[in-house]
Amino acid sequence: MPIFLAASNVPCGTTGVTCTKSVEIKIYNQTLHLVRGQDIEIGSNSITTNQYYTRGLVVENIGGMFITVVAPELGIVIKYDEGMVTRSL
């Protein structure tokens, strides 16, 4: 099962730190776009609920602190804090 994960980083602040502006995830023939300050997009659909299930994926917006994408059958967890951290566990 091919998985694609790409992050778009932009400078933030004056110290040279970069922030992750967006994350693109391709998994199970689906494309997810996580963009800071915007609704989660799966394909051409905007997701406005806190929890969403689709074809082997669970997408959660946890208290506005992290967006979490879980592919339980593959043992993959991706967390995005809409700022400086994107974690793949």
Biopython code that builds the backbone (N, CA, C, O; Angstrom):
import numpy as np
from Bio.PDB.StructureBuilder import StructureBuilder

atoms = [
    (1, "MET", "N", (0.856, -1.178, 0.000)),
    (1, "MET", "CA", (0.000, 0.000, 0.000)),
    (1, "MET", "C", (0.901, 1.239, 0.000)),
    (1, "MET", "O", (1.509, 1.542, 1.026)),
    (2, "PRO", "N", (1.003, 1.963, -1.118)),
    (2, "PRO", "CA", (1.812, 3.183, -1.128)),
    (2, "PRO", "C", (1.158, 4.300, -0.323)),
    (2, "PRO", "O", (-0.054, 4.507, -0.367)),
    (3, "ILE", "N", (2.003, 5.006, 0.407)),
    (3, "ILE", "CA", (1.558, 6.139, 1.216)),
    (3, "ILE", "C", (2.431, 7.322, 0.842)),
    (3, "ILE", "O", (3.649, 7.193, 0.719)),
    (4, "PHE", "N", (1.802, 8.474, 0.662)),
    (4, "PHE", "CA", (2.528, 9.695, 0.317)),
    (4, "PHE", "C", (2.212, 10.741, 1.369)),
    (4, "PHE", "O", (1.046, 10.967, 1.693)),
    (5, "LEU", "N", (3.246, 11.384, 1.906)),
    (5, "LEU", "CA", (3.079, 12.430, 2.904)),
    (5, "LEU", "C", (3.998, 13.584, 2.524)),
    (5, "LEU", "O", (5.210, 13.402, 2.408)),
    (6, "ALA", "N", (3.422, 14.775, 2.330)),
    (6, "ALA", "CA", (4.222, 15.953, 1.985)),
    (6, "ALA", "C", (3.784, 17.121, 2.848)),
    (6, "ALA", "O", (2.593, 17.321, 3.083)),
    (7, "ALA", "N", (4.753, 17.886, 3.317)),
    (7, "ALA", "CA", (4.463, 19.069, 4.136)),
    (7, "ALA", "C", (4.992, 20.299, 3.422)),
    (7, "ALA", "O", (6.068, 20.273, 2.824)),
    (8, "SER", "N", (4.225, 21.373, 3.491)),
    (8, "SER", "CA", (4.635, 22.665, 2.938)),
    (8, "SER", "C", (4.995, 23.568, 4.103)),
    (8, "SER", "O", (4.134, 23.951, 4.895)),
    (9, "ASN", "N", (6.274, 23.906, 4.203)),
    (9, "ASN", "CA", (6.751, 24.736, 5.304)),
    (9, "ASN", "C", (6.964, 26.174, 4.848)),
    (9, "ASN", "O", (7.378, 26.422, 3.716)),
    (10, "VAL", "N", (6.677, 27.116, 5.740)),
    (10, "VAL", "CA", (6.872, 28.535, 5.473)),
    (10, "VAL", "C", (7.577, 29.156, 6.679)),
    (10, "VAL", "O", (7.410, 28.684, 7.804)),
    (11, "PRO", "N", (8.369, 30.220, 6.450)),
    (11, "PRO", "CA", (9.002, 30.901, 7.577)),
    (11, "PRO", "C", (7.955, 31.524, 8.496)),
    (11, "PRO", "O", (6.931, 32.028, 8.035)),
    (12, "CYS", "N", (8.220, 31.484, 9.785)),
    (12, "CYS", "CA", (7.331, 32.155, 10.729)),
    (12, "CYS", "C", (8.184, 32.772, 11.832)),
    (12, "CYS", "O", (9.166, 32.179, 12.276)),
    (13, "GLY", "N", (7.807, 33.938, 12.258)),
    (13, "GLY", "CA", (8.585, 34.623, 13.280)),
    (13, "GLY", "C", (9.849, 35.235, 12.708)),
    (13, "GLY", "O", (10.056, 35.247, 11.495)),
    (14, "THR", "N", (10.675, 35.733, 13.582)),
    (14, "THR", "CA", (11.892, 36.424, 13.153)),
    (14, "THR", "C", (13.160, 35.635, 13.447)),
    (14, "THR", "O", (14.262, 36.114, 13.178)),
    (15, "THR", "N", (13.019, 34.432, 13.996)),
    (15, "THR", "CA", (14.202, 33.655, 14.382)),
    (15, "THR", "C", (14.612, 32.624, 13.345)),
    (15, "THR", "O", (15.558, 31.868, 13.571)),
    (16, "GLY", "N", (13.918, 32.576, 12.208)),
    (16, "GLY", "CA", (14.251, 31.608, 11.178)),
    (16, "GLY", "C", (13.550, 30.280, 11.319)),
    (16, "GLY", "O", (13.813, 29.354, 10.552)),
    (17, "VAL", "N", (12.667, 30.170, 12.281)),
    (17, "VAL", "CA", (11.890, 28.942, 12.478)),
    (17, "VAL", "C", (10.903, 28.792, 11.323)),
    (17, "VAL", "O", (10.400, 29.785, 10.798)),
    (18, "THR", "N", (10.630, 27.553, 10.930)),
    (18, "THR", "CA", (9.603, 27.324, 9.919)),
    (18, "THR", "C", (8.382, 26.681, 10.557)),
    (18, "THR", "O", (8.481, 25.961, 11.550)),
    (19, "CYS", "N", (7.241, 26.958, 9.968)),
    (19, "CYS", "CA", (5.970, 26.374, 10.408)),
    (19, "CYS", "C", (5.395, 25.566, 9.259)),
    (19, "CYS", "O", (5.567, 25.910, 8.090)),
    (20, "THR", "N", (4.724, 24.509, 9.603)),
    (20, "THR", "CA", (4.078, 23.684, 8.587)),
    (20, "THR", "C", (2.731, 24.305, 8.253)),
    (20, "THR", "O", (1.815, 24.298, 9.076)),
    (21, "LYS", "N", (2.612, 24.841, 7.042)),
    (21, "LYS", "CA", (1.372, 25.488, 6.615)),
    (21, "LYS", "C", (0.337, 24.461, 6.182)),
    (21, "LYS", "O", (-0.855, 24.622, 6.444)),
    (22, "SER", "N", (0.795, 23.402, 5.519)),
    (22, "SER", "CA", (-0.154, 22.401, 5.047)),
    (22, "SER", "C", (0.510, 21.035, 4.961)),
    (22, "SER", "O", (1.731, 20.911, 4.864)),
    (23, "VAL", "N", (-0.342, 20.016, 5.002)),
    (23, "VAL", "CA", (0.112, 18.632, 4.872)),
    (23, "VAL", "C", (-0.801, 17.954, 3.861)),
    (23, "VAL", "O", (-2.022, 18.100, 3.914)),
    (24, "GLU", "N", (-0.198, 17.211, 2.939)),
    (24, "GLU", "CA", (-0.966, 16.426, 1.981)),
    (24, "GLU", "C", (-0.654, 14.961, 2.245)),
    (24, "GLU", "O", (0.508, 14.565, 2.336)),
    (25, "ILE", "N", (-1.708, 14.165, 2.366)),
    (25, "ILE", "CA", (-1.566, 12.738, 2.631)),
    (25, "ILE", "C", (-2.335, 11.985, 1.556)),
    (25, "ILE", "O", (-3.510, 12.264, 1.316)),
    (26, "LYS", "N", (-1.675, 11.034, 0.911)),
    (26, "LYS", "CA", (-2.352, 10.161, -0.048)),
    (26, "LYS", "C", (-2.247, 8.740, 0.481)),
    (26, "LYS", "O", (-1.155, 8.201, 0.659)),
    (27, "ILE", "N", (-3.409, 8.147, 0.727)),
    (27, "ILE", "CA", (-3.467, 6.801, 1.285)),
    (27, "ILE", "C", (-4.803, 6.175, 0.904)),
    (27, "ILE", "O", (-5.817, 6.872, 0.847)),
    (28, "TYR", "N", (-4.818, 4.896, 0.646)),
    (28, "TYR", "CA", (-6.046, 4.194, 0.237)),
    (28, "TYR", "C", (-6.742, 4.901, -0.922)),
    (28, "TYR", "O", (-7.968, 5.021, -0.916)),
    (29, "ASN", "N", (-5.995, 5.367, -1.908)),
    (29, "ASN", "CA", (-6.547, 6.061, -3.078)),
    (29, "ASN", "C", (-7.373, 7.284, -2.708)),
    (29, "ASN", "O", (-8.292, 7.664, -3.434)),
    (30, "GLN", "N", (-7.044, 7.897, -1.584)),
    (30, "GLN", "CA", (-7.707, 9.120, -1.140)),
    (30, "GLN", "C", (-6.639, 10.175, -0.889)),
    (30, "GLN", "O", (-5.523, 9.851, -0.485)),
    (31, "THR", "N", (-6.981, 11.432, -1.127)),
    (31, "THR", "CA", (-6.060, 12.527, -0.848)),
    (31, "THR", "C", (-6.671, 13.410, 0.227)),
    (31, "THR", "O", (-7.797, 13.888, 0.090)),
    (32, "LEU", "N", (-5.916, 13.622, 1.298)),
    (32, "LEU", "CA", (-6.346, 14.489, 2.390)),
    (32, "LEU", "C", (-5.471, 15.733, 2.381)),
    (32, "LEU", "O", (-4.252, 15.640, 2.239)),
    (33, "HIS", "N", (-6.095, 16.903, 2.533)),
    (33, "HIS", "CA", (-5.370, 18.164, 2.645)),
    (33, "HIS", "C", (-5.656, 18.750, 4.017)),
    (33, "HIS", "O", (-6.807, 19.006, 4.371)),
    (34, "LEU", "N", (-4.602, 18.957, 4.776)),
    (34, "LEU", "CA", (-4.705, 19.594, 6.083)),
    (34, "LEU", "C", (-4.013, 20.941, 5.950)),
    (34, "LEU", "O", (-2.794, 20.998, 5.786)),
    (35, "VAL", "N", (-4.776, 22.022, 6.020)),
    (35, "VAL", "CA", (-4.232, 23.364, 5.827)),
    (35, "VAL", "C", (-4.558, 24.199, 7.052)),
    (35, "VAL", "O", (-5.705, 24.252, 7.497)),
    (36, "ARG", "N", (-3.540, 24.847, 7.589)),
    (36, "ARG", "CA", (-3.716, 25.673, 8.782)),
    (36, "ARG", "C", (-4.855, 26.666, 8.587)),
    (36, "ARG", "O", (-4.872, 27.428, 7.620)),
    (37, "GLY", "N", (-5.813, 26.648, 9.526)),
    (37, "GLY", "CA", (-6.915, 27.594, 9.522)),
    (37, "GLY", "C", (-8.057, 27.254, 8.589)),
    (37, "GLY", "O", (-8.987, 28.047, 8.445)),
    (38, "GLN", "N", (-8.011, 26.086, 7.946)),
    (38, "GLN", "CA", (-9.077, 25.697, 7.028)),
    (38, "GLN", "C", (-9.666, 24.349, 7.423)),
    (38, "GLN", "O", (-9.067, 23.594, 8.189)),
    (39, "ASP", "N", (-10.860, 24.058, 6.883)),
    (39, "ASP", "CA", (-11.466, 22.751, 7.117)),
    (39, "ASP", "C", (-10.596, 21.660, 6.491)),
    (39, "ASP", "O", (-9.881, 21.906, 5.520)),
    (40, "ILE", "N", (-10.664, 20.473, 7.049)),
    (40, "ILE", "CA", (-9.979, 19.312, 6.492)),
    (40, "ILE", "C", (-10.656, 18.968, 5.170)),
    (40, "ILE", "O", (-11.883, 18.981, 5.078)),
    (41, "GLU", "N", (-9.861, 18.663, 4.149)),
    (41, "GLU", "CA", (-10.420, 18.255, 2.863)),
    (41, "GLU", "C", (-10.013, 16.830, 2.555)),
    (41, "GLU", "O", (-8.842, 16.463, 2.660)),
    (42, "ILE", "N", (-11.002, 16.028, 2.171)),
    (42, "ILE", "CA", (-10.752, 14.681, 1.687)),
    (42, "ILE", "C", (-11.313, 14.648, 0.279)),
    (42, "ILE", "O", (-12.527, 14.703, 0.080)),
    (43, "GLY", "N", (-10.417, 14.556, -0.703)),
    (43, "GLY", "CA", (-10.837, 14.718, -2.094)),
    (43, "GLY", "C", (-11.337, 16.140, -2.274)),
    (43, "GLY", "O", (-10.626, 17.096, -1.965)),
    (44, "SER", "N", (-12.544, 16.280, -2.767)),
    (44, "SER", "CA", (-13.123, 17.616, -2.951)),
    (44, "SER", "C", (-14.128, 17.961, -1.853)),
    (44, "SER", "O", (-14.839, 18.960, -1.957)),
    (45, "ASN", "N", (-14.191, 17.140, -0.803)),
    (45, "ASN", "CA", (-15.147, 17.352, 0.276)),
    (45, "ASN", "C", (-14.492, 18.015, 1.482)),
    (45, "ASN", "O", (-13.429, 17.585, 1.931)),
    (46, "SER", "N", (-15.128, 19.063, 2.007)),
    (46, "SER", "CA", (-14.672, 19.694, 3.246)),
    (46, "SER", "C", (-15.311, 18.979, 4.428)),
    (46, "SER", "O", (-16.512, 18.710, 4.425)),
    (47, "ILE", "N", (-14.505, 18.675, 5.432)),
    (47, "ILE", "CA", (-14.980, 17.966, 6.618)),
    (47, "ILE", "C", (-15.037, 18.970, 7.765)),
    (47, "ILE", "O", (-14.021, 19.557, 8.138)),
    (48, "THR", "N", (-16.220, 19.162, 8.315)),
    (48, "THR", "CA", (-16.388, 20.157, 9.379)),
    (48, "THR", "C", (-16.689, 19.522, 10.728)),
    (48, "THR", "O", (-16.789, 20.227, 11.732)),
    (49, "THR", "N", (-16.837, 18.199, 10.768)),
    (49, "THR", "CA", (-17.097, 17.520, 12.044)),
    (49, "THR", "C", (-15.778, 17.234, 12.753)),
    (49, "THR", "O", (-14.717, 17.276, 12.130)),
    (50, "ASN", "N", (-15.838, 16.943, 14.053)),
    (50, "ASN", "CA", (-14.629, 16.652, 14.815)),
    (50, "ASN", "C", (-14.084, 15.254, 14.562)),
    (50, "ASN", "O", (-12.911, 14.987, 14.822)),
    (51, "GLN", "N", (-14.938, 14.353, 14.050)),
    (51, "GLN", "CA", (-14.492, 12.993, 13.791)),
    (51, "GLN", "C", (-15.134, 12.508, 12.496)),
    (51, "GLN", "O", (-16.328, 12.704, 12.271)),
    (52, "TYR", "N", (-14.329, 11.876, 11.651)),
    (52, "TYR", "CA", (-14.810, 11.450, 10.340)),
    (52, "TYR", "C", (-14.191, 10.091, 10.014)),
    (52, "TYR", "O", (-12.991, 9.888, 10.198)),
    (53, "TYR", "N", (-15.010, 9.172, 9.533)),
    (53, "TYR", "CA", (-14.545, 7.842, 9.154)),
    (53, "TYR", "C", (-14.723, 7.670, 7.654)),
    (53, "TYR", "O", (-15.775, 7.994, 7.104)),
    (54, "THR", "N", (-13.689, 7.157, 6.996)),
    (54, "THR", "CA", (-13.785, 6.886, 5.569)),
    (54, "THR", "C", (-12.805, 5.794, 5.187)),
    (54, "THR", "O", (-11.666, 5.815, 5.651)),
    (55, "ARG", "N", (-13.197, 4.859, 4.376)),
    (55, "ARG", "CA", (-12.372, 3.798, 3.801)),
    (55, "ARG", "C", (-11.065, 3.496, 4.530)),
    (55, "ARG", "O", (-9.989, 3.753, 3.992)),
    (56, "GLY", "N", (-11.140, 2.968, 5.715)),
    (56, "GLY", "CA", (-9.949, 2.552, 6.441)),
    (56, "GLY", "C", (-9.211, 3.662, 7.172)),
    (56, "GLY", "O", (-8.120, 3.436, 7.695)),
    (57, "LEU", "N", (-9.792, 4.868, 7.218)),
    (57, "LEU", "CA", (-9.159, 5.994, 7.907)),
    (57, "LEU", "C", (-10.085, 6.591, 8.944)),
    (57, "LEU", "O", (-11.306, 6.604, 8.781)),
    (58, "VAL", "N", (-9.483, 7.085, 10.015)),
    (58, "VAL", "CA", (-10.199, 7.866, 11.017)),
    (58, "VAL", "C", (-9.507, 9.219, 11.058)),
    (58, "VAL", "O", (-8.294, 9.298, 11.256)),
    (59, "VAL", "N", (-10.285, 10.288, 10.870)),
    (59, "VAL", "CA", (-9.740, 11.640, 10.902)),
    (59, "VAL", "C", (-10.400, 12.366, 12.060)),
    (59, "VAL", "O", (-11.626, 12.443, 12.134)),
    (60, "GLU", "N", (-9.578, 12.905, 12.975)),
    (60, "GLU", "CA", (-10.110, 13.571, 14.161)),
    (60, "GLU", "C", (-9.483, 14.945, 14.321)),
    (60, "GLU", "O", (-8.293, 15.131, 14.066)),
    (61, "ASN", "N", (-10.291, 15.900, 14.743)),
    (61, "ASN", "CA", (-9.794, 17.207, 15.159)),
    (61, "ASN", "C", (-9.940, 17.226, 16.673)),
    (61, "ASN", "O", (-11.045, 17.374, 17.196)),
    (62, "ILE", "N", (-8.825, 17.075, 17.374)),
    (62, "ILE", "CA", (-8.857, 16.870, 18.817)),
    (62, "ILE", "C", (-8.738, 18.205, 19.541)),
    (62, "ILE", "O", (-7.646, 18.756, 19.676)),
    (63, "GLY", "N", (-9.863, 18.712, 19.999)),
    (63, "GLY", "CA", (-9.892, 19.930, 20.796)),
    (63, "GLY", "C", (-9.228, 21.128, 20.151)),
    (63, "GLY", "O", (-8.784, 22.042, 20.846)),
    (64, "GLY", "N", (-9.153, 21.134, 18.814)),
    (64, "GLY", "CA", (-8.523, 22.242, 18.133)),
    (64, "GLY", "C", (-7.016, 22.272, 18.286)),
    (64, "GLY", "O", (-6.368, 23.212, 17.824)),
    (65, "MET", "N", (-6.436, 21.244, 18.937)),
    (65, "MET", "CA", (-4.989, 21.228, 19.153)),
    (65, "MET", "C", (-4.253, 20.398, 18.113)),
    (65, "MET", "O", (-3.174, 20.790, 17.669)),
    (66, "PHE", "N", (-4.803, 19.277, 17.719)),
    (66, "PHE", "CA", (-4.191, 18.401, 16.737)),
    (66, "PHE", "C", (-5.244, 17.888, 15.781)),
    (66, "PHE", "O", (-6.382, 17.631, 16.173)),
    (67, "ILE", "N", (-4.861, 17.739, 14.524)),
    (67, "ILE", "CA", (-5.634, 16.951, 13.581)),
    (67, "ILE", "C", (-4.903, 15.620, 13.504)),
    (67, "ILE", "O", (-3.698, 15.584, 13.255)),
    (68, "THR", "N", (-5.620, 14.539, 13.714)),
    (68, "THR", "CA", (-5.022, 13.209, 13.713)),
    (68, "THR", "C", (-5.647, 12.372, 12.613)),
    (68, "THR", "O", (-6.870, 12.302, 12.489)),
    (69, "VAL", "N", (-4.793, 11.733, 11.813)),
    (69, "VAL", "CA", (-5.237, 10.815, 10.767)),
    (69, "VAL", "C", (-4.696, 9.442, 11.153)),
    (69, "VAL", "O", (-3.489, 9.265, 11.321)),
    (70, "VAL", "N", (-5.598, 8.474, 11.292)),
    (70, "VAL", "CA", (-5.214, 7.127, 11.722)),
    (70, "VAL", "C", (-5.628, 6.123, 10.652)),
    (70, "VAL", "O", (-6.773, 6.116, 10.198)),
    (71, "ALA", "N", (-4.688, 5.281, 10.259)),
    (71, "ALA", "CA", (-4.980, 4.144, 9.388)),
    (71, "ALA", "C", (-4.713, 2.895, 10.230)),
    (71, "ALA", "O", (-3.613, 2.344, 10.188)),
    (72, "PRO", "N", (-5.726, 2.441, 11.004)),
    (72, "PRO", "CA", (-5.498, 1.379, 11.975)),
    (72, "PRO", "C", (-4.982, 0.070, 11.370)),
    (72, "PRO", "O", (-4.169, -0.616, 11.991)),
    (73, "GLU", "N", (-5.441, -0.279, 10.176)),
    (73, "GLU", "CA", (-5.006, -1.535, 9.573)),
    (73, "GLU", "C", (-3.524, -1.502, 9.197)),
    (73, "GLU", "O", (-2.882, -2.548, 9.104)),
    (74, "LEU", "N", (-2.985, -0.306, 8.981)),
    (74, "LEU", "CA", (-1.577, -0.160, 8.626)),
    (74, "LEU", "C", (-0.715, 0.240, 9.817)),
    (74, "LEU", "O", (0.512, 0.261, 9.719)),
    (75, "GLY", "N", (-1.355, 0.558, 10.945)),
    (75, "GLY", "CA", (-0.617, 0.990, 12.124)),
    (75, "GLY", "C", (0.005, 2.370, 11.979)),
    (75, "GLY", "O", (1.051, 2.642, 12.568)),
    (76, "ILE", "N", (-0.632, 3.250, 11.196)),
    (76, "ILE", "CA", (-0.093, 4.586, 10.938)),
    (76, "ILE", "C", (-0.926, 5.639, 11.646)),
    (76, "ILE", "O", (-2.156, 5.611, 11.594)),
    (77, "VAL", "N", (-0.241, 6.576, 12.315)),
    (77, "VAL", "CA", (-0.889, 7.730, 12.943)),
    (77, "VAL", "C", (-0.117, 8.973, 12.509)),
    (77, "VAL", "O", (1.103, 9.030, 12.661)),
    (78, "ILE", "N", (-0.815, 9.959, 11.974)),
    (78, "ILE", "CA", (-0.202, 11.233, 11.595)),
    (78, "ILE", "C", (-0.888, 12.321, 12.391)),
    (78, "ILE", "O", (-2.114, 12.422, 12.386)),
    (79, "LYS", "N", (-0.092, 13.143, 13.083)),
    (79, "LYS", "CA", (-0.632, 14.246, 13.884)),
    (79, "LYS", "C", (-0.102, 15.560, 13.341)),
    (79, "LYS", "O", (1.085, 15.685, 13.038)),
    (80, "TYR", "N", (-0.986, 16.538, 13.220)),
    (80, "TYR", "CA", (-0.629, 17.862, 12.699)),
    (80, "TYR", "C", (-1.207, 18.903, 13.635)),
    (80, "TYR", "O", (-2.412, 18.908, 13.888)),
    (81, "ASP", "N", (-0.357, 19.793, 14.157)),
    (81, "ASP", "CA", (-0.831, 20.788, 15.125)),
    (81, "ASP", "C", (-1.155, 22.137, 14.476)),
    (81, "ASP", "O", (-1.330, 23.137, 15.173)),
    (82, "GLU", "N", (-1.234, 22.165, 13.149)),
    (82, "GLU", "CA", (-1.538, 23.378, 12.382)),
    (82, "GLU", "C", (-0.499, 24.472, 12.610)),
    (82, "GLU", "O", (-0.797, 25.660, 12.490)),
    (83, "GLY", "N", (0.703, 24.065, 12.935)),
    (83, "GLY", "CA", (1.748, 25.048, 13.175)),
    (83, "GLY", "C", (3.116, 24.475, 12.909)),
    (83, "GLY", "O", (3.530, 24.352, 11.757)),
    (84, "MET", "N", (3.820, 24.124, 13.960)),
    (84, "MET", "CA", (5.216, 23.738, 13.815)),
    (84, "MET", "C", (5.460, 22.240, 13.795)),
    (84, "MET", "O", (6.577, 21.814, 13.503)),
    (85, "VAL", "N", (4.459, 21.427, 14.093)),
    (85, "VAL", "CA", (4.725, 19.995, 14.264)),
    (85, "VAL", "C", (3.834, 19.142, 13.380)),
    (85, "VAL", "O", (2.615, 19.312, 13.354)),
    (86, "THR", "N", (4.458, 18.222, 12.655)),
    (86, "THR", "CA", (3.768, 17.138, 11.972)),
    (86, "THR", "C", (4.491, 15.868, 12.393)),
    (86, "THR", "O", (5.697, 15.734, 12.187)),
    (87, "ARG", "N", (3.751, 14.942, 12.983)),
    (87, "ARG", "CA", (4.362, 13.702, 13.468)),
    (87, "ARG", "C", (3.749, 12.514, 12.748)),
    (87, "ARG", "O", (2.535, 12.441, 12.555)),
    (88, "SER", "N", (4.591, 11.605, 12.362)),
    (88, "SER", "CA", (4.134, 10.333, 11.807)),
    (88, "SER", "C", (4.572, 9.262, 12.771)),
    (88, "SER", "O", (5.769, 9.073, 12.991)),
    (89, "LEU", "N", (3.613, 8.555, 13.353)),
    (89, "LEU", "CA", (3.923, 7.541, 14.364)),
    (89, "LEU", "C", (3.649, 6.154, 13.847)),
    (89, "LEU", "O", (3.854, 5.176, 14.565)),
]
sb = StructureBuilder()
sb.init_structure("model")
sb.init_model(0)
sb.init_chain("A")
sb.init_seg("    ")
for serial, (resi, resn, name, xyz) in enumerate(atoms, 1):
    if name == "N":
        sb.init_residue(resn, " ", resi, " ")
    sb.init_atom(name, np.array(xyz, "f"), 0.0, 1.0, " ", f" {name:<3s}", serial, name[0])
structure = sb.get_structure()
